[in-house]
Amino acid sequence: MKILKSTLIDPDHNKIYGIFATASSFLVFAYSQQIGAIAVVLYYALWISLVFVDYRRVLGNYSRYFWIFAFAVFCFLSAFWSQAPGLSFRAAIQYLSHIACALIAMRVLSTATLTQGGALGCVAVLVYSLIFGRYESDALDGSYTFVGAFASKNQLGLFASLGCLLSYGTLILSARKGWVFIALITGALSFYNLLASQSATSIITTMAVLALSVAMQSTLVLAPKHRVILCLMVFLGALLCGTFVLQIGGTGSLLEAFGKDSTLTGRTYLWQQGLAALSESPLFGVGYQGYWVTGLADAERLWDEFYIPSRNGFHFHNTYIETAVETGIFGTVCLILVVLTTLWGHLARFLTRRRHVESLLLFAVAALLTCRSFVEIDVLFAYQIGSFLLYFVAGKLTVRRAVIVRPVTRTIRTVRYACTRATWAEGSGAKILSSLSDIAD
C-alpha cells in the first residue's frame, strides 16, 4: 500500500495524522512518568520519523531558528561548568531534541490541526485523571484537593487551562458542527477539572487569558490602524487600573478569595532562597538542572523544609528565578528573548493584518504560558506540554506568509493619427502605391 507524503507532512492534507500525533503527544507529556520510557520513544517516533519522508520540507531552513535554539544551546554549554555535569548534559540533549520535535510539528501542522488534536488530547488526559485520579493533602496549607493522576494540582490545572483555551480555539477555527460539539464537551470537562483542582494560578490565568482573547476577537471588525489605536488605549487603561488595584490592596483580597496568604503558599520564601543561590553564581549559574540534585546541601535543606521525601518534582515556582539559578543571567536573557519575541511577534501580526485569527490563538497560548511563568515552571524541561507549545508558537513566526501575485491589467491606448493627403503622399502611402503599380506592370 502506497501512502502519499501529503497525508503525513502537508498541513492542508494531513489532518488525520496531525490530530492523532498531537493528541498522543499530549498523553505522553501528561503521563510519561507513569507509562515509562516507551511513551518517550513513541513521542520521538511520531515526529522524528517525518524527517525521512521529506527532510527538506519537514526541517526547513534552520538558520532562521537561531534565536529559538539560543537558550537550549546555552543549557548544553552549561554542562561544562555544572555541579552535576552528567545530569546537565543528558537533560540538555533531551531538551534540544524536544525543541526539534516541536519545530517539526510546527512545520507539518496547521494551527487548526494543533488546536483540534490538542483539544482531543486534553479530553483523554482529563478523563483518565477523573477515572484514576485521587485527592491529596498539602502539607503546607493543609488543603485537600483533587490532583487527578498527576503529582500536583498545578499540573492538572495546566491541562485544564489548555483544554479551556483550545476548546475556544476550536470554536473560532472550525465551522463544522462535529468540532463545535467536541469543543463544547472539552470546555465543560476542562472547566470542571479546573475548579476541582482548586489551583488559584490556573483559574486566575485561564479566566484572564480567555477574557483577553474574547476582547481581542471583538476588534477583528476594525481596520488594522484602528485596532492598533484601540489596543494602545486599552493597554494604558489596564495599566492605570492595575496600579490603582495594587495601591488599594486588591491583590490581598484576590488571594484571600482563593484561600492564599501573602506568601503564596511559601513561594516568596522559595524566591528569596533562589535569589540567594543566584548571588553565588550570577553570570553562568550552577548548570542546567544542576541545583536540585540529591546530596547537595541547599537542595536537601529545602526538600526537608517543604516536606518533599521523594526528592524530585520540586522547584522555585518561578521560571526566571529557576533559570537564573541554573544558567545565570546569560541563560535567563536567552529565555526571555524567546518569550518576548513570541508574544510581540504574534501580537504584531494580529494588529497589523486584517483578520488573522490564528495569531490571536497563538498569542493567547503564549500569554497563558507567560502568565504562569511567574509562579510555575512549564517551559524549562523536555517532554512538557508547556515547552512544546512555546516553541511551536515561536516557530510559527518563522513561517513566511504566502505572497499572492495578482494579475496585472495593462491598458493599451490606441492613438489615431489624422492622415492628410500631404502626409499620405509623402509617407508610407506613396511607397505602397508605387509597389502596387510595379506589380500591376
C-alpha positions as CSV (number, residue, x, y, z in Angstrom):
1,M,0.0,0.0,0.0
2,K,1.4,3.4,-1.0
3,I,1.0,6.3,1.4
4,L,1.0,9.8,0.0
5,K,3.5,12.2,1.5
6,S,0.9,14.8,1.8
7,T,-1.1,12.7,4.3
8,L,1.8,12.9,6.6
9,I,3.6,16.3,6.1
10,D,1.3,18.6,4.2
11,P,-0.6,20.9,6.6
12,D,-3.5,21.1,4.2
13,H,-4.0,17.3,3.8
14,N,-2.6,15.6,7.0
15,K,-5.4,16.4,9.4
16,I,-5.9,12.7,10.5
17,Y,-2.3,12.0,11.2
18,G,-1.8,15.5,12.7
19,I,-4.7,15.2,15.2
20,F,-3.5,11.7,16.2
21,A,0.1,12.7,16.7
22,T,-0.9,15.8,18.7
23,A,-3.3,14.0,20.9
24,S,-0.8,11.2,21.5
25,S,1.9,13.8,22.4
26,F,-0.4,15.4,25.0
27,L,-0.8,12.0,26.6
28,V,2.9,11.4,26.7
29,F,3.5,14.8,28.2
30,A,0.9,14.1,30.9
31,Y,1.7,10.6,31.9
32,S,5.2,9.7,30.6
33,Q,6.4,9.0,34.2
34,Q,3.6,6.5,34.8
35,I,3.8,4.9,31.4
36,G,7.6,4.7,31.2
37,A,10.3,5.1,28.6
38,I,8.1,3.6,25.9
39,A,6.0,6.8,25.9
40,V,9.0,8.9,25.1
41,V,10.0,6.6,22.3
42,L,6.5,6.9,20.8
43,Y,6.8,10.7,21.0
44,Y,10.1,10.7,19.1
45,A,8.7,8.2,16.6
46,L,5.7,10.4,15.8
47,W,7.8,13.5,14.8
48,I,11.3,12.4,14.1
49,S,10.2,9.8,11.6
50,L,8.7,12.5,9.4
51,V,12.2,13.7,8.6
52,F,12.7,10.5,6.5
53,V,9.6,11.3,4.4
54,D,10.9,14.6,3.1
55,Y,13.7,16.2,5.2
56,R,13.8,19.4,3.3
57,R,10.2,20.2,3.8
58,V,10.0,18.9,7.4
59,L,13.1,20.6,8.7
60,G,13.0,23.8,6.7
61,N,15.8,26.4,7.0
62,Y,17.3,26.1,10.5
63,S,19.3,29.4,10.0
64,R,16.0,31.2,10.9
65,Y,15.7,29.3,14.2
66,F,18.9,30.6,15.9
67,W,17.0,32.8,18.4
68,I,14.7,29.8,19.2
69,F,17.7,27.5,20.0
70,A,19.7,30.1,21.8
71,F,18.5,29.1,25.3
72,A,18.7,25.3,24.7
73,V,22.3,25.7,23.3
74,F,23.3,27.6,26.4
75,C,21.8,24.9,28.6
76,F,24.0,22.4,26.7
77,L,27.1,24.5,27.2
78,S,26.3,24.8,30.9
79,A,27.1,21.1,31.3
80,F,30.8,22.1,31.2
81,W,30.7,24.0,34.5
82,S,27.7,22.3,36.1
83,Q,27.7,20.9,39.6
84,A,26.3,17.7,38.1
85,P,27.8,17.6,34.5
86,G,26.4,14.2,33.6
87,L,22.8,15.2,34.6
88,S,23.1,18.6,32.8
89,F,24.5,17.0,29.6
90,R,21.7,14.4,29.4
91,A,18.9,16.9,30.2
92,A,20.2,19.4,27.7
93,I,20.3,16.8,24.9
94,Q,16.7,15.8,25.8
95,Y,15.7,19.5,25.7
96,L,17.3,20.1,22.4
97,S,15.7,17.1,20.8
98,H,12.3,18.1,22.3
99,I,12.5,21.5,20.7
100,A,13.4,19.9,17.4
101,C,10.2,17.8,17.6
102,A,8.2,20.9,18.4
103,L,9.6,22.7,15.4
104,I,8.9,19.6,13.2
105,A,5.3,19.7,14.4
106,M,5.2,23.4,13.6
107,R,6.3,22.8,10.0
108,V,3.8,20.0,9.3
109,L,0.7,21.1,11.3
110,S,-1.7,23.9,10.7
111,T,-2.9,25.9,13.7
112,A,-6.4,24.4,13.3
113,T,-5.0,20.8,13.4
114,L,-2.9,21.5,16.5
115,T,-6.0,23.0,18.2
116,Q,-8.2,20.1,17.4
117,G,-5.7,17.5,18.3
118,G,-4.8,19.3,21.5
119,A,-8.5,19.5,22.5
120,L,-8.9,15.8,22.0
121,G,-5.6,15.2,23.9
122,C,-6.8,17.3,26.8
123,V,-10.1,15.3,26.9
124,A,-8.1,12.0,27.0
125,V,-5.8,13.3,29.8
126,L,-8.6,14.7,31.9
127,V,-10.9,11.7,31.5
128,Y,-8.0,9.5,32.6
129,S,-7.5,11.7,35.7
130,L,-11.2,11.5,36.6
131,I,-11.2,7.8,36.4
132,F,-7.9,7.0,38.1
133,G,-7.3,10.3,40.0
134,R,-7.0,10.8,43.7
135,Y,-7.2,13.5,46.4
136,E,-4.1,14.6,48.3
137,S,-3.5,16.9,51.2
138,D,-1.0,19.8,51.0
139,A,1.5,19.7,53.9
140,L,2.0,23.5,53.7
141,D,-1.5,24.9,53.7
142,G,-3.5,21.9,54.9
143,S,-5.8,21.9,51.9
144,Y,-7.2,18.6,50.5
145,T,-7.6,18.9,46.7
146,F,-8.1,16.8,43.7
147,V,-4.8,16.2,41.8
148,G,-6.1,13.7,39.3
149,A,-3.4,11.2,38.0
150,F,-0.7,13.9,38.5
151,A,1.6,14.5,41.4
152,S,0.5,18.1,41.7
153,K,-2.8,20.0,41.4
154,N,-0.9,22.6,39.3
155,Q,-0.2,20.1,36.6
156,L,-3.8,19.1,36.5
157,G,-4.7,22.8,36.4
158,L,-2.4,23.4,33.4
159,F,-4.0,20.8,31.2
160,A,-7.5,22.0,32.3
161,S,-6.4,25.6,31.4
162,L,-5.2,24.4,28.0
163,G,-8.4,22.4,27.5
164,C,-10.4,25.6,28.0
165,L,-8.3,27.7,25.7
166,L,-8.1,25.0,22.9
167,S,-11.8,24.5,23.0
168,Y,-12.2,28.2,22.5
169,G,-9.7,28.0,19.6
170,T,-11.6,25.1,18.1
171,L,-14.8,27.1,18.1
172,I,-13.3,30.1,16.3
173,L,-11.2,28.0,13.8
174,S,-13.6,25.1,13.0
175,A,-17.0,25.7,11.4
176,R,-18.2,22.0,11.3
177,K,-20.9,21.0,13.8
178,G,-19.0,17.9,14.9
179,W,-16.0,20.0,16.1
180,V,-18.3,22.5,17.7
181,F,-19.8,19.7,19.8
182,I,-16.3,18.4,20.7
183,A,-15.2,21.9,21.6
184,L,-18.2,22.3,24.0
185,I,-17.5,18.9,25.6
186,T,-13.9,19.8,26.0
187,G,-14.6,23.2,27.5
188,A,-17.1,21.8,30.0
189,L,-14.8,18.9,31.1
190,S,-11.8,21.2,31.4
191,F,-13.7,23.8,33.4
192,Y,-14.9,21.1,35.8
193,N,-11.3,19.9,36.3
194,L,-10.1,23.4,36.7
195,L,-12.5,24.1,39.6
196,A,-11.8,20.6,41.1
197,S,-8.0,21.3,41.2
198,Q,-8.5,24.5,43.2
199,S,-5.3,25.8,41.6
200,A,-5.5,29.6,42.0
201,T,-2.8,30.0,39.4
202,S,-4.6,28.1,36.8
203,I,-8.0,29.6,37.5
204,I,-6.9,33.2,37.5
205,T,-4.6,32.9,34.4
206,T,-7.3,31.0,32.4
207,M,-10.0,33.5,33.1
208,A,-7.7,36.4,32.4
209,V,-6.4,35.0,29.0
210,L,-9.9,33.9,27.9
211,A,-11.3,37.4,28.6
212,L,-8.4,38.9,26.8
213,S,-8.9,36.6,23.8
214,V,-12.6,37.4,23.5
215,A,-11.9,41.1,23.8
216,M,-9.2,40.9,21.0
217,Q,-11.5,38.9,18.8
218,S,-14.2,41.6,19.0
219,T,-11.7,44.0,17.4
220,L,-11.4,42.0,14.2
221,V,-14.2,44.0,12.7
222,L,-11.9,47.1,12.8
223,A,-9.3,48.0,10.3
224,P,-5.7,47.3,11.4
225,K,-4.9,51.0,12.0
226,H,-8.0,51.5,14.3
227,R,-7.2,48.2,16.0
228,V,-3.8,49.4,17.0
229,I,-5.1,52.6,18.4
230,L,-7.8,50.9,20.4
231,C,-5.4,48.3,21.8
232,L,-3.0,51.1,22.9
233,M,-5.8,52.8,24.7
234,V,-7.0,49.6,26.4
235,F,-3.4,48.8,27.4
236,L,-2.9,52.2,29.1
237,G,-6.3,51.9,30.8
238,A,-5.4,48.4,32.1
239,L,-2.1,49.7,33.4
240,L,-3.8,52.5,35.3
241,C,-6.4,50.2,36.7
242,G,-3.7,47.7,37.8
243,T,-1.7,50.4,39.5
244,F,-4.9,51.5,41.3
245,V,-5.7,48.0,42.5
246,L,-2.2,47.5,43.8
247,Q,-2.4,50.7,45.8
248,I,-5.7,49.9,47.5
249,G,-4.6,46.3,48.4
250,G,-6.7,44.5,45.9
251,T,-4.0,41.7,45.5
252,G,-4.6,40.6,49.1
253,S,-8.3,40.4,48.6
254,L,-7.9,38.4,45.4
255,L,-5.5,35.9,47.2
256,E,-8.0,35.6,50.2
257,A,-10.7,34.7,47.7
258,F,-8.7,31.7,46.6
259,G,-7.6,30.8,50.1
260,K,-4.0,32.0,49.7
261,D,-1.9,34.1,52.0
262,S,0.6,36.9,51.2
263,T,3.4,34.3,50.9
264,L,1.7,32.5,48.1
265,T,1.9,29.2,50.0
266,G,5.6,29.6,50.7
267,R,6.6,30.8,47.2
268,T,8.0,34.1,48.4
269,Y,10.4,32.2,50.7
270,L,11.5,30.0,47.8
271,W,12.1,33.0,45.7
272,Q,14.3,34.5,48.4
273,Q,16.3,31.3,48.6
274,G,16.6,31.2,44.8
275,L,17.9,34.8,44.7
276,A,20.4,33.9,47.4
277,A,21.6,30.9,45.3
278,L,21.9,33.2,42.3
279,S,24.2,35.6,44.1
280,E,26.8,32.8,44.3
281,S,27.0,32.2,40.5
282,P,25.2,35.2,38.9
283,L,26.6,35.0,35.4
284,F,26.5,31.4,34.4
285,G,24.7,29.6,37.2
286,V,25.3,26.1,38.6
287,G,24.4,24.3,35.4
288,Y,21.2,23.3,33.7
289,Q,19.2,21.1,36.2
290,G,22.3,21.2,38.4
291,Y,20.7,22.6,41.5
292,W,18.0,20.1,42.6
293,V,20.5,17.2,42.9
294,T,20.4,14.6,45.6
295,G,23.2,15.1,48.1
296,L,23.7,18.8,47.6
297,A,23.2,20.7,50.9
298,D,21.0,23.5,49.8
299,A,18.6,21.3,47.8
300,E,18.4,18.8,50.7
301,R,17.6,21.5,53.1
302,L,14.7,22.9,51.0
303,W,13.3,19.4,50.4
304,D,13.2,18.9,54.2
305,E,11.6,22.3,54.9
306,F,8.8,21.7,52.3
307,Y,8.2,18.0,53.2
308,I,9.4,16.5,49.9
309,P,10.6,13.0,50.7
310,S,10.7,11.9,47.1
311,R,13.5,14.4,46.3
312,N,12.1,15.2,42.8
313,G,9.5,17.4,41.1
314,F,10.4,20.5,43.2
315,H,11.5,23.9,42.0
316,F,11.5,27.6,42.9
317,H,8.0,28.2,41.5
318,N,9.2,30.9,39.2
319,T,10.6,30.3,35.7
320,Y,13.0,33.2,35.7
321,I,14.5,32.6,39.1
322,E,14.9,28.9,38.3
323,T,16.5,29.7,35.0
324,A,18.8,32.3,36.7
325,V,20.0,29.8,39.4
326,E,20.8,27.1,36.8
327,T,22.0,29.1,33.8
328,G,22.8,32.6,35.3
329,I,21.9,35.9,33.8
330,F,23.1,35.0,30.3
331,G,20.8,32.0,30.1
332,T,17.8,34.0,31.6
333,V,18.3,36.6,28.9
334,C,18.2,34.0,26.2
335,L,14.9,32.5,27.6
336,I,13.3,36.0,27.9
337,L,14.3,36.7,24.3
338,V,12.3,33.7,23.2
339,V,9.3,34.6,25.3
340,L,9.1,38.3,24.4
341,T,9.8,37.7,20.7
342,T,7.0,35.2,20.6
343,L,4.5,37.4,22.4
344,W,5.3,40.5,20.4
345,G,5.5,38.8,17.1
346,H,2.0,37.3,17.2
347,L,0.5,40.4,18.7
348,A,2.0,42.5,15.9
349,R,0.6,40.0,13.3
350,F,-2.8,40.2,14.9
351,L,-2.8,44.0,15.0
352,T,-1.4,44.7,11.5
353,R,-3.3,42.1,9.5
354,R,-6.9,42.4,8.6
355,R,-8.4,39.1,10.0
356,H,-5.6,36.9,11.4
357,V,-7.5,34.6,13.8
358,E,-4.5,32.2,14.0
359,S,-2.3,34.8,15.5
360,L,-5.0,35.6,18.1
361,L,-5.0,32.0,19.3
362,L,-1.2,31.6,19.2
363,F,-0.8,34.8,21.1
364,A,-3.3,33.5,23.7
365,V,-1.3,30.3,24.2
366,A,1.9,32.3,24.6
367,A,0.1,34.7,27.0
368,L,-1.1,31.8,29.2
369,L,2.4,30.3,29.5
370,T,3.9,33.8,30.2
371,C,1.4,34.5,33.0
372,R,2.0,31.1,34.6
373,S,5.8,31.6,34.3
374,F,5.9,33.9,37.3
375,V,4.6,31.2,39.7
376,E,5.2,27.9,37.8
377,I,7.8,26.0,35.8
378,D,6.2,25.0,32.5
379,V,8.7,25.6,29.7
380,L,12.1,24.6,31.1
381,F,12.2,20.9,30.7
382,A,11.8,18.3,28.0
383,Y,8.6,16.3,27.5
384,Q,6.5,19.1,28.9
385,I,3.4,20.4,27.3
386,G,4.4,24.0,28.1
387,S,7.8,23.9,26.4
388,F,6.3,22.0,23.4
389,L,3.7,24.7,22.8
390,L,6.0,27.6,23.5
391,Y,8.5,26.5,20.8
392,F,5.7,25.5,18.4
393,V,4.2,29.0,18.7
394,A,7.6,30.7,18.4
395,G,8.4,28.6,15.3
396,K,5.2,29.8,13.6
397,L,6.8,33.3,13.4
398,T,9.5,31.9,11.1
399,V,6.9,30.7,8.5
400,R,6.7,33.3,5.8
401,R,3.3,34.4,4.6
402,A,2.4,33.3,1.1
403,V,2.6,36.2,-1.3
404,I,-0.4,36.3,-3.6
405,V,0.6,37.6,-7.0
406,R,-2.4,39.4,-8.6
407,P,-2.6,39.6,-12.4
408,V,-1.6,42.9,-13.8
409,T,-4.1,44.5,-16.2
410,R,-2.4,46.6,-18.8
411,T,-4.3,49.3,-20.6
412,I,-3.3,49.7,-24.2
413,R,-4.1,53.0,-25.7
414,T,-4.7,53.2,-29.5
415,V,-3.6,56.5,-30.9
416,R,-5.1,57.5,-34.2
417,Y,-3.3,60.0,-36.3
418,A,-5.1,62.2,-38.7
419,C,-3.9,61.3,-42.2
420,T,-4.0,64.1,-44.7
421,R,-3.3,63.9,-48.4
422,A,0.1,65.5,-47.8
423,T,1.2,63.0,-45.2
424,W,-0.1,60.1,-47.3
425,A,1.7,61.2,-50.4
426,E,4.9,62.0,-48.5
427,G,5.0,59.0,-46.3
428,S,4.3,55.2,-46.4
429,G,1.2,55.7,-48.7
430,A,3.4,56.7,-51.6
431,K,5.6,53.6,-51.1
432,I,2.6,51.3,-51.0
433,L,1.1,52.8,-54.2
434,S,4.4,52.6,-56.1
435,S,4.8,48.9,-55.1
436,L,1.3,48.1,-56.3
437,S,1.9,49.8,-59.6
438,D,5.1,47.8,-60.2
439,I,3.2,44.6,-59.5
440,A,0.5,45.6,-62.0
441,D,3.1,46.3,-64.6
